Amino acid sequence: MSSPSSASSAAAAAAATLKSLPTDMELVLKVIPMPADCNANGDIFGGWVMAQCDLAGSVIPARYAKGRQATVAVNEFIFKQPVRLGDILSFYSKLVRVGRTSVTVTVEVFAERFRAQGEYIKVTQATFTYVAIDDNGRPRPIET
């Protein structure tokens, strides 16, 4: 028999299940985590998810920077659900702001569970800021 907390967790996960992925964001990365990416509990290590989000988040700013860029801030990072071995992860990104030297984006990550293909769960959301840099690593203006 399941405990009240596990039953409420299952209900929350069921409520978070989506039948489609975002249409107002750009798919920038798709990846399947491997066993080497697991933590001691058997879920995918949060640091691995963060690294993938940083890579995914850099795609849109790269188009604006038209050259070197660097991550300067992780403004927000929320793990909404665990990522499991065998999940197919889809990383979507959207432009938030373009500044003089920086670009801010949001990244949302959706898991297609191994045994529930065609259904998606939002597992992570984050906001990153990237800065365009010159060959010496100094901020440089973004040409618009």
Backbone hydrogen bonds, N-H to C=O, Kabsch-Sander energy under -0.5 kcal/mol:
donor,donor_aa,acceptor,acceptor_aa,energy
7,A,3,S,-2.4
8,S,4,P,-2.3
9,S,5,S,-2.0
10,A,6,S,-2.3
11,A,7,A,-2.2
12,A,8,S,-2.2
13,A,9,S,-2.3
14,A,10,A,-2.3
15,A,11,A,-2.2
16,A,12,A,-1.4
17,T,14,A,-1.0
18,L,120,Y,-3.8
26,E,93,S,-2.9
28,V,26,E,-0.6
28,V,91,F,-2.7
29,L,91,F,-1.2
31,V,89,L,-2.1
37,D,34,M,-2.4
38,C,35,P,-1.7
39,N,43,D,-3.3
42,G,39,N,-1.6
44,I,83,V,-2.9
45,F,37,D,-3.1
48,W,45,F,-0.8
49,V,45,F,-1.6
50,M,46,G,-2.5
51,A,47,G,-2.1
52,Q,48,W,-2.2
53,C,49,V,-2.3
54,D,50,M,-2.3
55,L,51,A,-2.1
56,A,52,Q,-2.7
57,G,53,C,-3.1
58,S,54,D,-1.1
58,S,55,L,-0.5
59,V,56,A,-1.2
62,A,58,S,-1.8
63,R,59,V,-1.1
63,R,60,I,-0.7
64,Y,60,I,-1.2
65,A,61,P,-3.2
66,K,62,A,-1.8
70,A,131,V,-2.1
72,V,129,T,-2.8
73,A,129,T,-1.7
75,N,73,A,-0.8
75,N,127,T,-1.5
76,E,127,T,-1.5
78,I,125,Q,-3.0
80,K,78,I,-0.8
80,K,123,V,-2.4
81,Q,123,V,-1.5
85,L,42,G,-0.5
86,G,33,P,-0.7
87,D,84,R,-2.2
88,I,112,E,-2.0
89,L,31,V,-2.9
89,L,87,D,-0.7
90,S,110,F,-2.7
91,F,29,L,-3.1
92,Y,90,S,-0.6
92,Y,108,E,-3.0
93,S,26,E,-2.5
94,K,106,T,-1.8
96,V,104,T,-3.1
97,R,104,T,-1.8
99,G,102,S,-3.5
103,V,130,Y,-2.7
104,T,97,R,-2.9
105,V,128,F,-2.4
106,T,94,K,-2.4
107,V,126,A,-2.9
108,E,92,Y,-2.7
109,V,124,T,-2.9
110,F,90,S,-2.5
111,A,121,I,-3.1
112,E,88,I,-2.4
113,R,111,A,-0.8
113,R,119,E,-0.7
116,A,113,R,-1.1
119,E,116,A,-1.9
120,Y,18,L,-2.9
121,I,111,A,-2.0
122,K,16,A,-0.6
123,V,109,V,-2.5
123,V,121,I,-0.6
124,T,109,V,-1.3
125,Q,78,I,-1.9
126,A,107,V,-2.6
127,T,76,E,-2.2
128,F,105,V,-2.3
129,T,73,A,-2.4
130,Y,103,V,-2.9
131,V,70,A,-2.8
132,A,101,T,-2.9
133,I,68,R,-1.8
134,D,138,R,-2.7
137,G,134,D,-2.0
140,R,132,A,-2.2
142,I,100,R,-3.1
143,E,141,P,-0.5
144,T,142,I,-0.5
